[in-house]
Amino acid sequence: MMNNTSYQLDELNFETQIGGLGTENDDYQIPLIDMSDFETRRSEITEQLWAAATQVGFFQLKNHDLSADEINQAFAESEKYFALDKSEKQKNQLKDGQNAGWEFMNQIRPSTGTKDQKESFQITLPNMQGCWPDESVLPGFKAKTLEFEDKAWQLGMKVLSCFADKLGFERDFFNKAHDKTKQEYQSTLRLLHYLPMPKEALDPSLWRAGAHTDFDCLTMVFQKAGQGGLQVCAGKDAKNSQSWTNVKPTDGVITCNIGDMLMRWSDDKLKSTLHRVRMPKPEESQGPRYSMAFFCQANKNVIIQGPEKKYQPISAADYLKLRINANFASTQK
């Protein structure tokens, strides 16, 4: 299914043309980058990140700063939240255009025009008033997820500092652009629960997450082993042929991708690559799927324009607003 809606951004209009099943190609390999001894190996790691980001747009990290215990604890808190009664989660309803709070099957991708089969809880620090579950309902949830958000931010800034080096910016350029002490902070930790799908209810027009590119600078996705479905449209001519590579979930490995915001900031040197989460196949488990994503999104007042000024300057707030309004169309009615 394709969506005939017209959007203000070229990247969104492109997504409306990508709605089919396509083919699967598991011969393609997503680069895996070892982050150990980062300060000693910074130059080597930077070159590996740059090669992956300019050629593929997707890469995976191992031996990074987040331990398996920290990631597992965050997943446990996420599952506790989504297990709450719907009436309880509705008290934390998503705030329109602010990436904060709980939503249930509200996200509509331009590629499909149908609702993603999932729910999510989004944490954007300045906008969280009234969005947290009560401490008596979910003790420790707020403190533990905020701790995880901060550690994810730190890792994201480390990766972005490597891209700053290559783009000719000051090393801390993206740290300042994603300053979490400011009210304009927009980076988001998103907890995701993809709904279980009974075999008799499988609908080929539906997706757990329709094909899209991300609209941030850098996305870091945490997956659980055995809960697959993430696919990347990577490789030469992959977009034209709609060839999709499965990203195997591995405990402790973080899957990262470049977003449209950083592609624009790099004058299109860094690639923002299409990806999606497909529905389970009939022979696969139809149970729930949990993942977490941290989106490095520049502060609202930061102006996005690359060194070569290929694109007109746009504030991060205006850019993000266009993308959120398009992807949460059902909440804007």
N, C-alpha and C positions, 0 to 999 in steps of 0.2 A: 504494500500500500504506500502511495506517495501523497504528500500534503501539497495542495495547490495554493496555500497562503503565500503572500509576498511579504518580505521582511526588509528592514532598512540596511542590514549588514549583508555583504556578499557571502560571508561564511555561513550565514543562516539560510540564505537562498540556495546555496549549494547543498546543504543538508536535506532540503526538500526533495532532491533528486535521488537520494539514497534511502530506499525503503525495502528493497528486495532481500531475499534470502541469500543470493549469491552462492559462492562455492567455498569450501574449506581447504586450506593449504597449510598443513602442519610441518612442511619442510623448511619453512622460514623460521629463523631463530631470533628471538628478542635478546639483545645484548645484556649480559650479566656483568655487573661492575663491582669489584671488591673495594669496599671503602675503608679497609683496615689501614692503620698507621697513616691516617689522612694527612696530617701536617707534614710528615716525612715524604709522602708520596703525592702531595698535592698536584704537582705538575703532570705526573703520569695519569692520575685520576681525571684531571681537568681535560686532558686530550681524549680520554676514553668517553667522558660525558659528552664532549663537543661532537665527536664522531657519531655517537649514537643519536644525539639530538638533531644533528643536521641531516643524517642519512635515513633515520627511522622515525624519530619523534617519540619512541618508546624505549625504555631500558629498565632493568631491574637492579636493585641494590642488595648486596649481602655484606655481612660484617659491618653493619652501620651502628648507630648510637642507641637504638632501641632494642632492649633485650626481649627474648621470647616471652619471659614472664610478664613484662610490661604490656606487650601486645595482647597476650592471652587475657590479662586482667581487664583490659579495655573491651575486648570482645565479650567477656562475661558481664560487664556492666551494661553493654549494649543489649545483650539478650534479655537481661532483667527488665530493661526499660520497655522493650517491644512486647514483653509478656504481660505488661500491665493491661488492665481493662481499657477498652477504647474510650470509655467515658472519662477515665483518668487522664489519658493522653490528650484528649480534646481540651483539657485545661491549659495545655502548652501549645495551642494552635499556632501554625506558621504565620509569621507577620509578613504581610504582602511586601515583596521587594526588598526584604531585609535579611534573608537567609538565616532566620532564627526561629526555632521551634519545630513542632511536629507536623508532618503532612502525610496524608494517606492517598496514594494513587492520584495525586494532583499534577504530576509532571507529564507534560505532553511534548514529545520531541517533534521538531519540524520535519524530521525524516519519515515519521509514521503517521502523525495526526491522531494517535491513540494513546491512552494513558499507560505509563510504565506500571508494571505489575509489582509495585513495591511501596513501602513506607519508609520514611527517614526522619531522623532528628538532627537538626542543624544547629551548630554552635558557632555564633559570630559574636565575640566578646561584648562589644558595646551595645548590642541589641537584645540582650538576654533577659531583661527585666520581664517577669511574668512568664518566662518560658521554661523555667526549671521545674521538675517534679518536686513535690513537697518532700522535705527531708524525712518526715515520718513514713512516707510511702516508699521511698527508695534511699535508705540511709547511705551516705558516702558517695552517691552517684555524681553529684556536682564536683566535689573535690577531686575524685579520681579521674573524671573525664577532662577536667581543666588541667590536671598534671600531664595527662597524655597529650592534650592539645599543645601545651608548651614545648614538650619534647619533640613533637612532630614539627612544630614551627622551627625549632633550632636546627633540625636536620635539613629542612627545606631551605633555610637560609645558607647553610653550608654548601648545598648543591648549587644554589643560585649565585653564590660568590664565585664559583668556578666559571659560570657563564659571564659574569661581570668582567672577569679578567680577559676573557676572549673577545668581548665586545668593546673593550677599551674604556669601560667605566671604572670608577674607583671600586676597590674590592668590596666595600660595604655599601655599594649603591643600592642593591636590592634589600638589604637589611633596613636601610632608611626608608625605602619605599613601602616596606611592610612593617612599619613600626607599631608594635602591639601595645605600646603605652599611650597611643593617640586615640581619640574618639573616632577618628576617621578610619580606623582599622577595619578591614573587610575580609581577611583570611578566615576560612571556615573549616571546622571539623564536622564531617557528616557521617553519622551512623546510619547504616542501611540494612533493611530487612526485606529481602525479596520473598514474595509470598509463595507458600507451597501450592503446587498446581496439580490437582487431581487429573489423572490421565483422560478421563471422560470429558474433561472441560477444556482440553487443549485447543487453542484457537490460533491458527497460523498467522493471523493479522496482528497478534499481540507480541510484545517483547517485554522482558524484564527491564531492559533499558534500550530504547531504540538507538540506532546509529547516530553518533554525534561527535563533534570535537568539543573539548572543554574550553571554557572562556576565561580561564585564569592564566597565571604564569606557569605554574608547575603543580601537577597533581601527584600525590603519593597514595597509592591504593594498597590496603592491607587485606589479604585474602586468607581464608582458612583452607587447609588441605582437604581435598575431597569435595569442595564446593566450587566447581568450575562454572564456566559460562561466559567469562570475559573473552572477547575476541577483538583482534586488531586488524585493521585494513592496511597492512604494511607491505612494502616491497615495490619493485618497479611495476608500474601500470596496475597496481592493486586496486586503485580507485575506479579505474575504467572497467576492470573485469569484475569488481566486487569480490575479490578474493580475501578470505578471512582466516587469520591464524589464531588458534586457541592459545590463551595464556594460562599455562598450568599453574594452579595455586600451590605454593610451597610455603610451609610455615617458616617465618623469619625472613622471608624474601619480600621486599617492597617493590611493587610495580609502579613505575613513574612514567608520566608523559608530559610533553610540552603542551601548553594551552595557547589559545588564539592571542591572548594578551601579550605573551612573551614572543610569539611569532611576529606580531606587529612591532614590538619593541626592538627586535633584532633585524628589522627590515626584511623579514621572511627567510633569514638564514636558518633559523631553528624551525623545525616542522611540527605543526599541530596535526596529529593523525587521527583519523576516524576510528572509533571503537564502539562497542555495544556489548550488552549482556543478553545472550540469547536465552530462549526458553529451554527447559530440559527436553531432551529427546525422549520418545516413549520408552526406550530401554534403560534410561537413566533414572536416578532418584528424582522423585517429584517433590521432595521435601523442601524446607526453607533454605535460603542462602543468606549468609550474613557477610558483610564487608564493611570496611571503614575507609573513608577518603579524606585526606587533608588537602585543601585547595589554597595555594599561595596566591592571594589576590591583592594587588597593590591598594594602598590606602586611597580613600575617595578623592582627596585633593591632588593626588599625584598625576602629572601629565605624561601620557604615553606617547613617545615619539622616538624612533631609532636614530642612531648616529648619522645615517644617510638621509634622514627625513623623507623616506619613501611615502609615508602616509601623513595626512594632516594630524596635528595634535588633538588628542581627546582625553578628557579626564577619566580616571579609572571609575569614578562614580557613574558617569554617563555611559561608559562602555558596558559596565556591569548591569546597569538598569535595562539596556536594550536586550541583553541576553536573558536576564531573569524573566522579563515580561514575555518573551517569546516562549521560554521553556515551561513557564507556569501559566499558560494561557487560561486554563480552566479556573484559576483563582482570581483572574482579573475581570471576570464577567459579573 
